[in-house]
Amino acid sequence: MKISEDEIRRAFDFLDGDSSGKITMSKLKKRLGAFYPSMPLKEYRFLMNNKSEMSFEDLRELLLQD
């Protein structure tokens, strides 16, 4: 499935609720917890690519890999 840079930007902006330029595990849990209240921590780690924080460029590189 192809994803556009604009879609990545919108997703990043949603997850970066305070506009700091970084997604952290805490921010991810806060945003996605409303939709997935019982999601295990290991799933959040997977989504964060086992990093403590992620920039827009990190997310872009991860999602645009072939």
N, CA, C and O atoms as CSV, one atom per row, in Angstrom:
chain,resi,resn,atom,element,x,y,z
A,1,MET,N,N,0.847,-1.167,0.000
A,1,MET,CA,C,0.000,0.000,0.000
A,1,MET,C,C,0.900,1.240,0.000
A,1,MET,O,O,1.798,1.365,0.832
A,2,LYS,N,N,0.658,2.118,-0.907
A,2,LYS,CA,C,1.431,3.366,-0.997
A,2,LYS,C,C,0.855,4.386,-0.019
A,2,LYS,O,O,-0.357,4.477,0.176
A,3,ILE,N,N,1.740,5.132,0.572
A,3,ILE,CA,C,1.343,6.205,1.489
A,3,ILE,C,C,2.066,7.469,1.043
A,3,ILE,O,O,3.248,7.433,0.699
A,4,SER,N,N,1.354,8.571,1.052
A,4,SER,CA,C,1.949,9.819,0.582
A,4,SER,C,C,2.655,10.549,1.729
A,4,SER,O,O,2.401,10.299,2.907
A,5,GLU,N,N,3.531,11.441,1.344
A,5,GLU,CA,C,4.233,12.240,2.345
A,5,GLU,C,C,3.231,13.088,3.140
A,5,GLU,O,O,3.415,13.301,4.339
A,6,ASP,N,N,2.185,13.566,2.483
A,6,ASP,CA,C,1.161,14.354,3.174
A,6,ASP,C,C,0.440,13.506,4.226
A,6,ASP,O,O,0.143,14.000,5.314
A,7,GLU,N,N,0.160,12.253,3.918
A,7,GLU,CA,C,-0.483,11.364,4.891
A,7,GLU,C,C,0.441,11.089,6.076
A,7,GLU,O,O,-0.010,11.021,7.219
A,8,ILE,N,N,1.718,10.934,5.801
A,8,ILE,CA,C,2.687,10.736,6.882
A,8,ILE,C,C,2.734,11.976,7.762
A,8,ILE,O,O,2.769,11.866,8.988
A,9,ARG,N,N,2.737,13.144,7.153
A,9,ARG,CA,C,2.768,14.412,7.911
A,9,ARG,C,C,1.533,14.532,8.795
A,9,ARG,O,O,1.642,14.905,9.963
A,10,ARG,N,N,0.367,14.222,8.255
A,10,ARG,CA,C,-0.871,14.326,9.049
A,10,ARG,C,C,-0.850,13.342,10.224
A,10,ARG,O,O,-1.260,13.687,11.332
A,11,ALA,N,N,-0.382,12.139,9.985
A,11,ALA,CA,C,-0.289,11.156,11.068
A,11,ALA,C,C,0.704,11.614,12.126
A,11,ALA,O,O,0.437,11.522,13.324
A,12,PHE,N,N,1.851,12.108,11.674
A,12,PHE,CA,C,2.864,12.585,12.614
A,12,PHE,C,C,2.310,13.734,13.455
A,12,PHE,O,O,2.467,13.742,14.676
A,13,ASP,N,N,1.675,14.684,12.816
A,13,ASP,CA,C,1.122,15.834,13.539
A,13,ASP,C,C,0.068,15.406,14.560
A,13,ASP,O,O,-0.019,15.986,15.642
A,14,PHE,N,N,-0.726,14.400,14.223
A,14,PHE,CA,C,-1.718,13.886,15.155
A,14,PHE,C,C,-1.036,13.266,16.378
A,14,PHE,O,O,-1.449,13.500,17.514
A,15,LEU,N,N,0.004,12.479,16.133
A,15,LEU,CA,C,0.690,11.795,17.232
A,15,LEU,C,C,1.576,12.732,18.046
A,15,LEU,O,O,1.822,12.478,19.226
A,16,ASP,N,N,2.055,13.802,17.437
A,16,ASP,CA,C,2.883,14.810,18.117
A,16,ASP,C,C,1.955,15.910,18.645
A,16,ASP,O,O,1.972,17.040,18.157
A,17,GLY,N,N,1.162,15.564,19.629
A,17,GLY,CA,C,0.115,16.451,20.131
A,17,GLY,C,C,0.569,17.816,20.604
A,17,GLY,O,O,-0.202,18.773,20.522
A,18,ASP,N,N,1.793,17.942,21.095
A,18,ASP,CA,C,2.257,19.231,21.591
A,18,ASP,C,C,3.172,19.951,20.595
A,18,ASP,O,O,3.793,20.960,20.928
A,19,SER,N,N,3.247,19.422,19.379
A,19,SER,CA,C,4.033,20.038,18.293
A,19,SER,C,C,5.506,20.244,18.647
A,19,SER,O,O,6.111,21.244,18.260
A,20,SER,N,N,6.075,19.294,19.383
A,20,SER,CA,C,7.487,19.396,19.764
A,20,SER,C,C,8.431,18.905,18.665
A,20,SER,O,O,9.639,19.132,18.724
A,21,GLY,N,N,7.866,18.231,17.666
A,21,GLY,CA,C,8.696,17.686,16.598
A,21,GLY,C,C,9.155,16.266,16.869
A,21,GLY,O,O,9.953,15.712,16.112
A,22,LYS,N,N,8.651,15.669,17.953
A,22,LYS,CA,C,9.024,14.301,18.319
A,22,LYS,C,C,7.785,13.530,18.777
A,22,LYS,O,O,6.912,14.073,19.453
A,23,ILE,N,N,7.730,12.277,18.401
A,23,ILE,CA,C,6.733,11.358,18.950
A,23,ILE,C,C,7.469,10.537,20.003
A,23,ILE,O,O,8.529,9.974,19.731
A,24,THR,N,N,6.912,10.474,21.188
A,24,THR,CA,C,7.475,9.647,22.252
A,24,THR,C,C,6.494,8.521,22.561
A,24,THR,O,O,5.346,8.548,22.118
A,25,MET,N,N,6.949,7.547,23.312
A,25,MET,CA,C,6.083,6.449,23.721
A,25,MET,C,C,4.869,6.992,24.472
A,25,MET,O,O,3.748,6.527,24.272
A,26,SER,N,N,5.099,7.965,25.326
A,26,SER,CA,C,4.022,8.563,26.103
A,26,SER,C,C,2.969,9.211,25.207
A,26,SER,O,O,1.769,9.025,25.414
A,27,LYS,N,N,3.418,9.961,24.225
A,27,LYS,CA,C,2.479,10.606,23.293
A,27,LYS,C,C,1.714,9.566,22.485
A,27,LYS,O,O,0.510,9.701,22.267
A,28,LEU,N,N,2.415,8.535,22.045
A,28,LEU,CA,C,1.776,7.494,21.259
A,28,LEU,C,C,0.687,6.803,22.071
A,28,LEU,O,O,-0.415,6.570,21.574
A,29,LYS,N,N,1.003,6.476,23.331
A,29,LYS,CA,C,0.022,5.829,24.195
A,29,LYS,C,C,-1.174,6.738,24.452
A,29,LYS,O,O,-2.316,6.279,24.473
A,30,LYS,N,N,-0.911,8.021,24.645
A,30,LYS,CA,C,-1.994,8.964,24.916
A,30,LYS,C,C,-2.943,9.067,23.724
A,30,LYS,O,O,-4.162,9.057,23.894
A,31,ARG,N,N,-2.388,9.164,22.529
A,31,ARG,CA,C,-3.220,9.307,21.330
A,31,ARG,C,C,-3.908,8.008,20.932
A,31,ARG,O,O,-5.108,7.999,20.659
A,32,LEU,N,N,-3.159,6.916,20.896
A,32,LEU,CA,C,-3.743,5.656,20.437
A,32,LEU,C,C,-4.531,4.935,21.528
A,32,LEU,O,O,-5.384,4.101,21.226
A,33,GLY,N,N,-4.254,5.247,22.784
A,33,GLY,CA,C,-4.966,4.622,23.885
A,33,GLY,C,C,-6.462,4.860,23.852
A,33,GLY,O,O,-7.235,4.042,24.350
A,34,ALA,N,N,-6.873,5.966,23.274
A,34,ALA,CA,C,-8.302,6.254,23.143
A,34,ALA,C,C,-8.984,5.250,22.204
A,34,ALA,O,O,-10.161,4.931,22.375
A,35,PHE,N,N,-8.242,4.764,21.225
A,35,PHE,CA,C,-8.786,3.814,20.258
A,35,PHE,C,C,-8.498,2.366,20.641
A,35,PHE,O,O,-9.279,1.464,20.339
A,36,TYR,N,N,-7.365,2.158,21.311
A,36,TYR,CA,C,-6.915,0.811,21.679
A,36,TYR,C,C,-6.526,0.782,23.161
A,36,TYR,O,O,-5.339,0.716,23.483
A,37,PRO,N,N,-7.503,0.830,24.057
A,37,PRO,CA,C,-7.200,0.966,25.492
A,37,PRO,C,C,-6.428,-0.200,26.109
A,37,PRO,O,O,-5.766,-0.019,27.131
A,38,SER,N,N,-6.498,-1.378,25.518
A,38,SER,CA,C,-5.794,-2.518,26.125
A,38,SER,C,C,-4.608,-2.989,25.270
A,38,SER,O,O,-4.182,-4.139,25.376
A,39,MET,N,N,-4.089,-2.116,24.443
A,39,MET,CA,C,-2.964,-2.490,23.595
A,39,MET,C,C,-1.724,-2.732,24.459
A,39,MET,O,O,-1.379,-1.891,25.290
A,40,PRO,N,N,-1.056,-3.865,24.274
A,40,PRO,CA,C,0.124,-4.179,25.088
A,40,PRO,C,C,1.308,-3.261,24.784
A,40,PRO,O,O,1.442,-2.730,23.682
A,41,LEU,N,N,2.149,-3.093,25.782
A,41,LEU,CA,C,3.330,-2.242,25.648
A,41,LEU,C,C,4.222,-2.690,24.489
A,41,LEU,O,O,4.813,-1.856,23.804
A,42,LYS,N,N,4.322,-3.998,24.269
A,42,LYS,CA,C,5.185,-4.482,23.187
A,42,LYS,C,C,4.696,-3.996,21.822
A,42,LYS,O,O,5.501,-3.824,20.907
A,43,GLU,N,N,3.399,-3.776,21.675
A,43,GLU,CA,C,2.864,-3.244,20.414
A,43,GLU,C,C,3.259,-1.776,20.237
A,43,GLU,O,O,3.569,-1.340,19.129
A,44,TYR,N,N,3.245,-1.027,21.327
A,44,TYR,CA,C,3.701,0.365,21.251
A,44,TYR,C,C,5.186,0.416,20.897
A,44,TYR,O,O,5.613,1.244,20.092
A,45,ARG,N,N,5.967,-0.477,21.504
A,45,ARG,CA,C,7.405,-0.533,21.174
A,45,ARG,C,C,7.617,-0.846,19.700
A,45,ARG,O,O,8.481,-0.262,19.047
A,46,PHE,N,N,6.822,-1.769,19.186
A,46,PHE,CA,C,6.910,-2.119,17.766
A,46,PHE,C,C,6.604,-0.900,16.899
A,46,PHE,O,O,7.329,-0.616,15.945
A,47,LEU,N,N,5.537,-0.184,17.228
A,47,LEU,CA,C,5.171,1.009,16.459
A,47,LEU,C,C,6.241,2.093,16.530
A,47,LEU,O,O,6.421,2.859,15.583
A,48,MET,N,N,6.946,2.153,17.649
A,48,MET,CA,C,8.026,3.135,17.813
A,48,MET,C,C,9.349,2.619,17.240
A,48,MET,O,O,10.376,3.290,17.345
A,49,ASN,N,N,9.322,1.427,16.635
A,49,ASN,CA,C,10.526,0.841,16.054
A,49,ASN,C,C,11.619,0.678,17.120
A,49,ASN,O,O,12.808,0.831,16.843
A,50,ASN,N,N,11.181,0.365,18.343
A,50,ASN,CA,C,12.069,0.182,19.504
A,50,ASN,C,C,12.925,1.409,19.812
A,50,ASN,O,O,14.029,1.277,20.339
A,51,LYS,N,N,12.430,2.582,19.490
A,51,LYS,CA,C,13.124,3.834,19.816
A,51,LYS,C,C,12.367,4.554,20.923
A,51,LYS,O,O,11.175,4.315,21.119
A,52,SER,N,N,13.048,5.429,21.642
A,52,SER,CA,C,12.383,6.184,22.712
A,52,SER,C,C,11.630,7.391,22.155
A,52,SER,O,O,10.659,7.859,22.750
A,53,GLU,N,N,12.089,7.886,21.011
A,53,GLU,CA,C,11.387,8.981,20.350
A,53,GLU,C,C,11.621,8.884,18.850
A,53,GLU,O,O,12.569,8.250,18.385
A,54,MET,N,N,10.730,9.531,18.108
A,54,MET,CA,C,10.795,9.457,16.663
A,54,MET,C,C,10.499,10.831,16.071
A,54,MET,O,O,9.536,11.493,16.457
A,55,SER,N,N,11.336,11.247,15.132
A,55,SER,CA,C,11.110,12.506,14.425
A,55,SER,C,C,10.260,12.232,13.181
A,55,SER,O,O,9.999,11.078,12.839
A,56,PHE,N,N,9.837,13.294,12.518
A,56,PHE,CA,C,9.101,13.120,11.275
A,56,PHE,C,C,9.945,12.348,10.265
A,56,PHE,O,O,9.438,11.458,9.582
A,57,GLU,N,N,11.214,12.681,10.169
A,57,GLU,CA,C,12.097,12.001,9.215
A,57,GLU,C,C,12.229,10.516,9.541
A,57,GLU,O,O,12.260,9.682,8.635
A,58,ASP,N,N,12.307,10.180,10.840
A,58,ASP,CA,C,12.360,8.766,11.237
A,58,ASP,C,C,11.110,8.036,10.764
A,58,ASP,O,O,11.195,6.952,10.187
A,59,LEU,N,N,9.957,8.633,11.010
A,59,LEU,CA,C,8.691,8.019,10.611
A,59,LEU,C,C,8.602,7.914,9.093
A,59,LEU,O,O,8.174,6.894,8.552
A,60,ARG,N,N,9.004,8.961,8.428
A,60,ARG,CA,C,8.974,8.972,6.953
A,60,ARG,C,C,9.847,7.854,6.387
A,60,ARG,O,O,9.409,7.114,5.506
A,61,GLU,N,N,11.058,7.726,6.878
A,61,GLU,CA,C,11.964,6.683,6.400
A,61,GLU,C,C,11.400,5.286,6.674
A,61,GLU,O,O,11.513,4.390,5.838
A,62,LEU,N,N,10.797,5.112,7.838
A,62,LEU,CA,C,10.227,3.828,8.203
A,62,LEU,C,C,9.069,3.454,7.280
A,62,LEU,O,O,8.973,2.311,6.832
A,63,LEU,N,N,8.202,4.402,7.000
A,63,LEU,CA,C,7.007,4.118,6.207
A,63,LEU,C,C,7.246,4.085,4.706
A,63,LEU,O,O,6.477,3.462,3.974
A,64,LEU,N,N,8.284,4.736,4.242
A,64,LEU,CA,C,8.545,4.768,2.805
A,64,LEU,C,C,9.527,3.697,2.342
A,64,LEU,O,O,9.883,3.652,1.164
A,65,GLN,N,N,9.969,2.834,3.259
A,65,GLN,CA,C,10.858,1.742,2.852
A,65,GLN,C,C,10.123,0.801,1.899
A,65,GLN,O,O,8.918,0.580,2.014
A,66,ASP,N,N,10.881,0.262,0.967
A,66,ASP,CA,C,10.276,-0.667,-0.012
A,66,ASP,C,C,9.991,-2.007,0.610
A,66,ASP,O,O,9.485,-2.905,-0.063
